Amino acid sequence: MPLAYSTLGVPGLPLAEAARLAVDHGWAGLELRCAEGESVHPAMTGPERRAAARTLRAHGLTPLALASYVGVAAPGTDAPVTDALRTHLRLAADLGASAVRVFPRGGDGPRAEADDRAVRRLTAVAEEARRLGVRVLVETHDSHRSGRAVAGLLERVAHPAVGALWDLMHTHLAAETPAESHAALAPYLGHVQVKDIAGPRDRTPLPLGTGVLPITDCLRLLAPEAWVCWEYEAPWHPAAAPLPPLLRSGAAFLAAAARSS
């Protein structure tokens, strides 16, 4: 089972250093946080994009996905959202990443209206995503935390370039079992994000296997070739232990969990 870690866990670290950590500690890929202050961001110039792609190739790493912060169901007009989607799709293609992660962010209004916005915007960019060879992956998160909620959007879009990113923590907090989440998301699944926490009231990142999330139960449901990404939410939890010293044991935990499944 190929393993990646998210550069969310090493905020601000230059890409070459994040790549070296991956290689040195048994990770085959990186999920690239795309935000201001990171080495990967939407305003990258052409030379910067080519240099980043060379860095990833030189380390033999798969750029699993570009982790954007676009909210496809966010209230407001469509154009700013679809423009941002297209910007991130082109950046992903330039870096050699096969996916762009997006959030729902449907807000507090009626769910049906949020669903309509998301379906309309995802449909608008789906063909461009296909031409670029990049999938848009809607993460189980915020207003659409459960697998069922995200699958409901994707069933309506019905395009192979639009799929799902399964964040295990959020489906767990939505009271879905891994089996229920997998049943909903399997037809659309891009990759899976795992993490560990002490519980719903304390989401400080923990070493994998030391918290309450059903990681092994999740991995048991996945195909052997499915990518699994460790997302360690360091920026939101400054008291958390640094990620780099945990990477080797984290890869060993996931490899052992995959073998036992």
C-alpha positions as MATLAB code, in Angstrom:
seq = 'MPLAYSTLGVPGLPLAEAARLAVDHGWAGLELRCAEGESVHPAMTGPERRAAARTLRAHGLTPLALASYVGVAAPGTDAPVTDALRTHLRLAADLGASAVRVFPRGGDGPRAEADDRAVRRLTAVAEEARRLGVRVLVETHDSHRSGRAVAGLLERVAHPAVGALWDLMHTHLAAETPAESHAALAPYLGHVQVKDIAGPRDRTPLPLGTGVLPITDCLRLLAPEAWVCWEYEAPWHPAAAPLPPLLRSGAAFLAAAARSS';
ca = [
       0.000    0.000    0.000;
       1.770    3.212   -1.121;
       2.168    5.858    1.575;
       2.360    9.653    1.434;
       2.480   12.324    4.065;
       1.004   15.798    3.841;
       3.309   18.783    3.976;
       0.683   20.322    6.272;
       2.691   18.582    8.971;
       5.858   20.552    8.192;
       4.559   24.091    7.564;
       6.944   26.365    5.706;
       9.544   23.656    5.114;
      11.253   23.947    1.708;
      10.071   21.301   -0.714;
      13.506   19.688   -1.058;
      13.676   19.171    2.710;
      10.143   17.752    2.849;
      11.069   15.408    0.002;
      14.238   14.273    1.744;
      12.259   13.505    4.902;
       9.892   11.354    2.860;
      12.673    9.377    1.218;
      14.632    8.937    4.435;
      11.646    7.666    6.413;
       9.869    5.312    4.050;
       7.244    7.462    2.330;
       6.623    7.159   -1.410;
       4.746   10.404   -1.977;
       3.753   13.838   -0.752;
       0.403   15.557   -0.534;
       1.386   19.155   -1.207;
      -0.253   21.831    0.906;
      -0.994   24.736   -1.437;
      -1.098   27.986    0.518;
       0.635   31.302    1.017;
       3.897   30.836    2.897;
       4.435   27.309    1.560;
       6.851   26.212   -1.130;
       3.834   25.282   -3.280;
       1.286   28.057   -3.838;
      -0.952   29.339   -6.658;
       1.303   32.301   -7.524;
       4.305   30.124   -8.423;
       6.086   31.253  -11.574;
       6.819   28.941  -14.472;
      10.465   28.433  -13.427;
       9.380   27.768   -9.832;
       6.911   25.143  -10.998;
       9.504   23.415  -13.154;
      12.019   23.447  -10.294;
       9.470   21.920   -7.894;
       8.609   19.183  -10.389;
      12.320   18.424  -10.832;
      12.765   18.198   -7.059;
       9.989   15.652   -6.764;
      11.320   13.597   -9.674;
      14.868   13.698   -8.338;
      13.677   12.172   -5.070;
      11.531    9.578   -6.843;
       8.388   10.835   -5.107;
       4.803   10.857   -6.305;
       3.053   14.224   -5.846;
      -0.154   12.607   -4.688;
      -2.318   15.715   -4.696;
      -2.326   19.464   -4.414;
      -4.145   20.280   -1.156;
      -6.080   23.429   -1.983;
      -8.449   25.405    0.212;
     -11.098   26.004   -2.439;
     -14.640   25.578   -1.076;
     -16.744   24.188   -3.889;
     -20.069   24.635   -2.067;
     -19.244   28.025   -0.526;
     -21.948   30.708   -0.595;
     -21.527   33.377   -3.251;
     -21.182   33.562   -6.993;
     -19.660   30.782   -9.040;
     -16.925   32.594  -10.961;
     -14.409   33.109   -8.118;
     -14.699   29.425   -7.192;
     -14.395   28.045  -10.707;
     -11.530   30.440  -11.444;
      -9.700   29.205   -8.341;
     -10.366   25.604   -9.307;
      -8.880   26.133  -12.761;
      -5.827   27.865  -11.285;
      -5.172   24.928   -8.983;
      -5.802   22.364  -11.699;
      -3.172   23.972  -13.929;
      -0.686   24.133  -11.055;
      -1.281   20.466  -10.251;
      -0.683   19.522  -13.879;
       2.541   21.548  -13.955;
       3.817   19.769  -10.833;
       2.788   16.318  -12.029;
       0.136   15.873   -9.343;
      -2.858   13.770  -10.342;
      -5.403   15.458   -8.069;
      -6.510   18.694   -6.425;
      -8.078   18.435   -2.985;
     -11.037   20.761   -2.361;
     -13.311   21.348    0.631;
     -17.114   21.595    0.573;
     -17.496   24.687    2.861;
     -21.214   24.817    2.246;
     -21.901   27.213    5.116;
     -24.904   27.279    7.427;
     -27.620   27.734    4.821;
     -29.857   25.045    3.336;
     -27.950   21.889    2.397;
     -29.785   21.598   -0.895;
     -28.529   25.005   -1.999;
     -24.961   24.151   -1.007;
     -25.228   20.889   -2.920;
     -26.496   22.689   -6.011;
     -23.593   25.154   -5.896;
     -21.031   22.384   -5.561;
     -22.498   20.276   -8.346;
     -22.712   23.245  -10.699;
     -19.110   24.341  -10.084;
     -17.613   20.856  -10.211;
     -19.455   20.140  -13.445;
     -18.150   23.389  -14.924;
     -14.496   22.370  -14.510;
     -14.747   18.606  -14.945;
     -13.832   18.486  -18.629;
     -10.860   20.806  -18.172;
      -9.675   18.602  -15.308;
      -9.964   15.544  -17.550;
      -7.941   17.220  -20.324;
      -5.215   18.115  -17.822;
      -5.133   14.603  -16.378;
      -6.023   15.871  -12.899;
      -8.956   14.833  -10.706;
     -10.814   17.153   -8.354;
     -11.226   15.326   -5.033;
     -13.869   16.585   -2.616;
     -12.766   15.890    0.948;
     -15.132   14.622    3.623;
     -14.981   17.793    5.696;
     -16.946   20.655    7.313;
     -20.486   20.930    5.856;
     -20.187   17.518    4.123;
     -18.336   15.530    6.753;
     -19.768   12.093    6.026;
     -19.051    9.800    3.130;
     -22.731    9.760    2.301;
     -22.843   13.555    1.988;
     -19.875   13.729   -0.384;
     -21.079   10.743   -2.395;
     -24.397   12.515   -2.903;
     -22.584   15.360   -4.667;
     -20.446   13.088   -6.785;
     -23.352   10.967   -7.913;
     -24.939   14.086   -9.356;
     -21.746   15.294  -11.056;
     -21.143   11.832  -12.530;
     -17.781   12.612  -14.114;
     -14.621   10.491  -13.732;
     -12.460   13.590  -13.198;
     -14.380   14.440  -10.009;
     -13.969   12.149   -7.036;
     -13.618   11.860   -3.276;
     -10.905   12.202   -0.682;
     -11.794   10.198    2.432;
     -10.624   11.962    5.602;
     -11.066    9.270    8.240;
     -11.301   11.696   11.152;
     -14.250   13.562    9.711;
     -16.271   10.494    8.761;
     -15.603    9.128   12.257;
     -16.834   12.389   13.806;
     -19.913   12.111   11.579;
     -20.645    8.771   13.304;
     -20.004    6.694   10.190;
     -18.203    3.405   10.516;
     -15.316    2.813    8.099;
     -17.451    0.221    6.333;
     -20.265    2.747    5.837;
     -17.893    5.439    4.599;
     -16.157    3.060    2.223;
     -19.430    1.776    0.811;
     -20.465    5.339   -0.020;
     -17.128    6.558   -1.366;
     -15.634    3.512   -3.088;
     -16.966    4.333   -6.585;
     -15.331    7.769   -6.430;
     -12.330    7.280   -4.165;
      -9.050    9.001   -4.935;
      -7.039    8.477   -1.744;
      -7.470    8.300    2.012;
      -6.182   10.646    4.702;
      -5.489    9.142    8.101;
      -4.492   10.760   11.380;
      -5.005   10.100   15.074;
      -6.541   12.139   17.880;
      -7.487   11.665   21.525;
     -11.175   12.285   20.836;
     -13.772   14.714   19.474;
     -12.917   17.374   22.052;
      -9.155   17.103   21.636;
      -8.020   16.883   18.036;
      -4.353   17.559   18.734;
      -2.414   15.321   16.325;
      -1.034   12.152   17.887;
       1.356    9.471   16.629;
      -0.557    6.993   14.506;
      -2.052    4.166   16.514;
      -2.120    6.021   19.837;
      -5.556    7.644   19.521;
      -9.157    6.678   18.903;
      -9.476    6.643   15.110;
     -10.138    3.241   13.469;
      -7.156    3.321   11.132;
      -6.663   -0.431   10.787;
     -10.378   -0.958   10.154;
     -10.171    1.653    7.394;
      -7.097    0.166    5.736;
      -8.678   -3.271    5.801;
     -11.265   -2.039    3.308;
      -8.847   -0.588    0.760;
      -7.336   -2.158   -2.328;
      -3.592   -2.912   -2.031;
      -2.751   -0.183   -4.550;
      -4.776    2.522   -2.745;
      -2.770    5.505   -1.552;
      -2.894    6.398    2.132;
      -1.755    9.834    3.308;
      -0.916   10.894    6.857;
      -2.314   14.360    7.435;
      -0.776   15.864   10.581;
      -2.483   19.168   11.362;
       0.532   20.941   12.821;
      -0.403   24.571   12.046;
      -3.645   24.408   14.030;
      -2.068   22.656   17.029;
       1.239   24.292   17.971;
       1.508   22.146   21.102;
       1.638   18.950   19.033;
       4.904   17.040   18.820;
       6.951   17.839   15.697;
       6.141   15.529   12.827;
       9.613   14.658   11.435;
      10.695   12.426   14.366;
       7.388   10.531   14.021;
       7.614    9.796   10.302;
       9.547    6.535   10.495;
       7.294    4.983   13.128;
       4.222    6.301   11.320;
       5.228    4.583    8.083;
       5.948    1.370   10.013;
       2.540    1.522   11.701;
       0.687    1.962    8.405;
       2.698   -0.776    6.695;
       1.962   -3.195    9.538;
      -1.727   -2.230    9.551;
      -1.929   -2.810    5.798;
      -0.292   -6.228    6.137;
      -2.750   -7.247    8.845;
      -5.755   -6.302    6.769;
];
